[in-house]
Every structure is written in structure tokens, then in C-alpha cells.
Amino acid sequence: MSNGQWYPPEWPARIRALASGELTAVTPRRAATVMLLRDDTSGPGTTGPAVHMLRRRTSMAFAGGAYAYPGGGVDPRDDDRHVGWAGPSLDTWAGRLGVGTAAEAQAVVCAAVRETYEEAGVLLAGPTADTVVSDTTGAGWETDREALVARELSFADFLDRRGLVLRSDLLAAWARWITPAFEPRRYDTWFFVAALPEGQRTRNASTEADRTVWIRPGDAADGYDRGELLMMPPTVATLRALRPYGTAAEALKAADSQDLAPVLAEARMEGDELVLSWPGHDEFTRHVPPAGGSASLPSGDGTAGNPS
């Protein structure tokens, strides 16, 4: 049985067009996504944390039907001015994220926190540097969330209005993936890990998702391997990397040791065959024969765990 790797049928033609100069690569847009964790106590003994995932609507132009994490693009206003901030300094974050300025670091972290609130209703912010809001339900909160989604309200103004500081210490950077050069919608995406704050609950607040689930990373990866859950390579890789940790706290502690070197797909020709690969992640390699044939996966793909 094949696995659930998302693979658009138009990719081979786009790759060949890029190689021939008929297609010009677009500049990736900065983005952030958050692997929100909570300790799973539903089973006997230590079962490990569960991760919050959403399934993108099949009508979506990009990765329709695929399971992913809450996330999205940077709002240009996210680095317009300094926001209320708690945790590591912006310079520290800039070094960890591999960006050139404190403003860029703020924009990426703000995107992670804002998108988690917009799509899951979870807010990693609090009145002080050592507190976090415990309840984001209610008409007032929903009005503000919808204004953020519509970009009628900047995240900085939202925090100011609520008297909140962004708790960057509740997040940890985990990975960085860049959409392949042949894709028309490209993102330079930082993956973060965070624990669900006490008292808060997730909900499907995204118009882009038709369902959400809490699932252990290993179970999600197994579902992908069986071909039951459709996912993009970065999602599968990060799920596999989370699998060894028994608690959300363990995963957050391990984040500092994760490699944030950007992962970018490569395409090359071997004779008439096109080979698509993600450096360091052999399980996602695709061998695409000349037009008319069907793409194949490497032997054993989808049966062995590979890290992010």
C-alpha cells in the first residue's frame, strides 16, 4: 500500500519548465506554523503527548485534503513596531531563526502566535511575563480574532488593546522548510513547538480546515505510512521527530538541539527520468519517468521512520 505523501500531478511539468527556463521561481513568503502539544493521559501508562492537527479543505488550491498544523504567512505589520514581549530577546531569536534582524525575528514569532490564535483559538500571551491567559472564549475575543483574520487589526494593536505581552518563552523553534522552487505558492516556513496553556482549549476556528484532531505524533505518522492520512513532507518529518518524546515538556526541551538549516527540495534529471528529493529526507524521494509513466517511491518508502 502506498503512503499518504502529497504529490500534485502537475509537479513534473513544472519542474521541467523551471529547468528549461520557461518558468521563473517566485520568492518564498515568510511563514510560521506551530506544533501545539498536550500530554495525553487517555491511555494506560505514559503514552506521549498529542499534537493538534487540522485537515485542509479539499477545495484548497494548496495541499487540499492534507493534514497540517495551524500556521500561515507573516503579516507585514508584524515587524512594524515592537510588541509587548516576554522570554528570550529578539536578538537571541534572530540568531536561532537564522534571520538578519530583530524585526524579522519578531515578525516570524508573531506570525506563529497570531496564526495559532486565528486557527486554533489558542493564545500564547499573558498580562505579565510569567502569566498566560486562561480563557479566550466569549464574544469580545471572537470579534478580535475575526478582525485579525481579516487583517483589520494588527497583532501589535491586538496585544495593546488587551494589555498582553507575547510569551515567546512558551515557543521553541524546531525546523525550517522552504517550498520547492517550482511551486507557484512558496513559503519559507519555520516550525515551532509549544504546549497548550492550562485552561485553554483548541477549536476549529479556521475557514481553511474541515476538521481538527488531537493525535499522537507516532499514530499520525503510522496513518500516513498506511496511506490513510495525506500529508506534505515537512509534516511527516516533524511528526517522526516528535515521536520519541514522552511529554510536551521533553519535546520543548529538545527543540534547542534541532537543526534549523532550511530544507529545500531538489530536482535533477537522470537520463530521461526526473528525480525529486529533499536533502536529508530520503523517504520522500520521487522518481518520475518520461511523460506517460507514473511516479514511483524508493523501495521501502513509508515503512521506516525518518526524522525531521
C-alpha positions in Angstrom: 0.0 0.0 0.0 1.4 3.5 -0.9 1.8 6.1 1.7 -0.1 9.4 2.0 2.6 11.7 0.5 1.0 14.8 -1.1 2.2 14.9 -4.6 0.4 17.2 -7.2 0.3 15.6 -10.7 1.4 19.0 -12.2 4.8 18.9 -10.5 6.8 17.1 -13.2 5.7 19.5 -15.9 6.5 22.5 -13.6 9.9 21.1 -12.7 10.8 20.6 -16.4 9.6 24.1 -17.2 11.7 25.6 -14.4 14.8 23.6 -15.7 14.2 24.9 -19.3 13.8 28.5 -18.2 10.1 28.6 -19.2 9.2 29.1 -15.5 10.5 31.7 -13.1 10.6 30.8 -9.4 8.7 33.1 -7.1 10.2 34.5 -3.9 9.1 32.5 -0.9 6.8 34.3 1.6 7.9 34.1 5.3 5.6 31.9 7.3 5.3 30.1 10.6 3.4 27.0 11.9 3.0 25.6 15.4 3.0 22.0 16.6 0.8 22.5 19.6 1.2 19.7 22.2 -0.7 18.5 25.2 0.2 15.5 27.4 -2.1 12.6 26.5 -3.4 10.8 29.6 -6.2 8.9 27.9 -4.3 5.6 27.7 -2.6 3.4 30.2 0.9 4.5 31.4 2.9 7.1 29.6 1.7 7.4 26.0 3.4 10.6 25.0 2.0 14.0 24.0 -0.7 14.5 21.4 -0.3 17.1 18.7 -3.1 19.4 17.3 -3.7 18.9 13.6 -6.2 20.3 11.1 -7.2 18.8 7.8 -7.2 21.3 4.9 -10.4 21.5 2.9 -10.2 19.5 -0.3 -11.2 22.7 -2.2 -8.0 24.4 -1.2 -5.6 25.2 -4.1 -2.6 24.2 -2.0 -2.4 20.8 -0.3 -6.2 20.3 -0.2 -7.1 17.3 2.0 -3.7 17.2 3.7 -3.3 17.2 7.5 -1.1 20.1 8.8 -0.6 22.3 11.8 -2.1 25.8 12.5 0.0 28.3 10.6 0.3 30.9 7.9 2.2 33.8 6.4 3.8 36.8 8.1 1.7 39.9 8.2 3.8 42.8 7.0 2.7 44.7 10.1 4.2 42.1 12.4 7.6 43.9 12.3 6.3 47.5 12.1 6.9 48.2 15.8 8.0 46.5 18.9 5.3 44.4 20.6 4.9 43.6 24.3 7.5 40.8 24.7 8.4 38.2 27.3 11.1 35.5 27.0 14.3 35.3 25.0 15.4 38.6 23.5 14.7 39.4 19.8 18.4 39.2 19.1 18.5 35.8 20.6 15.5 34.7 18.5 17.2 36.2 15.4 20.2 34.1 15.9 18.1 30.9 16.5 15.9 31.5 13.5 18.8 32.5 11.2 17.4 35.9 10.2 19.3 39.1 9.9 17.4 41.5 12.2 15.4 41.6 15.4 12.5 42.9 13.4 12.5 39.9 11.2 12.6 37.6 14.3 9.7 39.4 15.8 7.7 39.0 12.6 8.2 35.3 12.4 7.4 34.7 16.1 4.4 37.0 15.9 3.1 35.0 12.9 3.4 31.8 14.9 1.5 33.1 17.9 -1.1 35.0 15.8 -1.8 32.1 13.4 -2.3 29.7 16.4 -4.8 32.1 17.8 -6.6 32.6 14.5 -6.8 29.0 13.5 -7.0 27.1 16.9 -8.2 29.8 19.3 -5.1 29.3 21.5 -3.2 32.4 22.6 0.4 32.3 23.8 0.3 35.6 25.6 -0.5 36.9 29.1 -0.9 40.1 31.2 2.6 39.7 32.5 5.9 38.0 31.6 5.0 35.0 33.8 1.3 34.6 33.2 -0.8 33.4 30.3 -4.5 34.0 29.5 -6.6 31.0 30.6 -9.7 31.6 28.5 -10.1 33.1 25.1 -13.8 32.3 24.6 -16.5 34.9 24.5 -17.9 37.4 22.0 -15.2 40.0 22.6 -12.4 37.6 22.0 -14.1 36.3 18.9 -14.6 39.8 17.5 -10.9 40.5 17.9 -9.9 37.1 16.4 -12.0 37.7 13.3 -10.5 41.2 12.9 -7.1 39.6 13.0 -8.1 37.1 10.3 -9.5 39.9 8.1 -6.3 41.9 8.7 -8.4 44.7 10.0 -6.4 44.6 13.3 -2.7 44.2 13.6 -1.3 41.8 16.2 0.5 44.6 17.9 -2.7 46.6 18.3 -4.5 43.4 19.5 -1.9 42.9 22.2 -2.0 46.5 23.2 -5.8 46.6 23.3 -5.8 43.5 25.6 -2.9 44.6 27.7 -0.9 41.5 26.9 2.7 40.5 26.2 3.7 37.8 23.8 5.1 34.8 25.7 7.9 33.9 23.3 9.3 31.6 26.1 6.3 29.3 25.5 7.6 28.6 22.0 10.6 26.8 20.7 11.9 26.6 17.1 12.0 23.1 15.7 12.6 23.1 11.9 12.6 25.2 8.7 11.3 24.1 5.3 11.1 26.1 2.1 8.5 25.3 -0.6 10.2 23.9 -3.8 11.2 26.5 -6.4 8.7 25.0 -9.0 5.6 25.7 -6.8 3.5 28.8 -7.6 2.8 29.4 -3.9 6.1 29.3 -2.0 6.7 29.7 1.8 9.8 29.9 3.9 8.3 28.3 7.0 9.6 28.0 10.5 8.1 25.1 12.5 7.7 25.8 16.3 6.7 23.6 19.1 4.5 24.8 22.1 2.5 23.3 24.9 -1.3 24.0 25.2 -1.6 26.6 28.1 -3.5 25.4 31.1 -7.2 26.4 30.9 -7.2 27.0 27.1 -9.0 24.7 24.6 -8.4 24.3 20.9 -11.2 24.6 18.4 -11.6 24.6 14.6 -11.5 28.3 14.0 -10.0 28.1 10.6 -12.0 28.6 7.4 -9.4 26.5 5.6 -10.0 23.3 7.6 -12.9 20.9 7.7 -11.8 19.0 10.8 -9.2 19.1 13.6 -7.8 16.3 15.8 -5.6 15.7 18.7 -3.3 12.7 17.8 -0.1 11.3 19.0 2.7 12.0 16.5 3.5 8.3 16.1 -0.1 7.5 15.4 -0.3 10.3 12.8 2.9 9.1 11.1 1.6 5.5 11.1 -1.6 6.7 9.5 0.5 8.4 6.8 2.5 5.2 6.3 -0.7 3.2 5.7 -1.9 5.7 3.2 -4.8 6.8 5.5 -3.7 10.4 6.2 -2.5 12.7 3.4 0.4 14.9 4.4 3.2 17.1 3.0 6.9 16.0 3.6 7.6 18.7 6.3 4.6 17.5 8.3 5.6 13.8 8.2 9.2 14.6 9.0 8.3 16.7 12.1 5.9 14.1 13.3 8.6 11.5 13.2 11.0 13.8 15.0 8.4 14.3 17.8 7.8 10.6 18.3 10.5 9.8 20.9 9.3 12.3 23.5 7.1 11.2 26.4 5.8 14.7 27.4 5.3 18.1 25.9 8.0 19.5 28.2 10.5 16.9 26.9 9.8 18.0 23.3 10.2 21.7 24.1 13.5 21.0 25.9 14.7 19.0 22.9 14.0 21.9 20.5 17.3 23.6 21.0 19.1 20.6 19.6 17.1 20.6 16.4 18.7 21.6 13.2 17.1 24.8 11.6 19.1 24.6 8.4 16.4 25.2 5.6 15.2 22.1 3.8 14.6 22.8 0.1 13.5 20.2 -2.4 15.9 19.5 -5.3 15.1 18.2 -8.8 17.6 16.6 -11.2 17.5 14.6 -14.4 19.0 11.1 -14.6 18.7 10.2 -18.3 15.1 10.7 -19.1 14.0 10.2 -15.6 13.3 13.1 -13.2 14.3 12.6 -9.6 12.8 14.8 -6.9 14.3 14.8 -3.5 14.5 16.6 -0.1 18.1 16.6 1.2 18.4 14.6 4.4 15.0 13.1 4.0 15.4 10.1 1.6 11.9 8.7 2.3 10.3 11.5 0.2 12.4 10.9 -3.0 10.3 10.6 -6.2 11.5 9.0 -9.4 9.4 10.4 -12.3 9.7 8.7 -15.7 9.2 10.5 -19.0 5.7 11.8 -19.7 3.1 9.0 -19.7 4.7 7.0 -16.8 3.8 7.1 -13.2 6.0 8.4 -10.4 7.5 5.8 -8.0 8.8 5.9 -4.5 12.1 4.4 -3.3 12.0 0.8 -2.1 10.6 0.5 1.4 9.2 4.1 1.4 6.6 4.7 4.1 7.6 1.9 6.3 10.6 3.2 8.2 10.6 6.3 10.4 12.8 9.2 9.3 13.5 12.3 11.4 12.6 15.8 10.5 
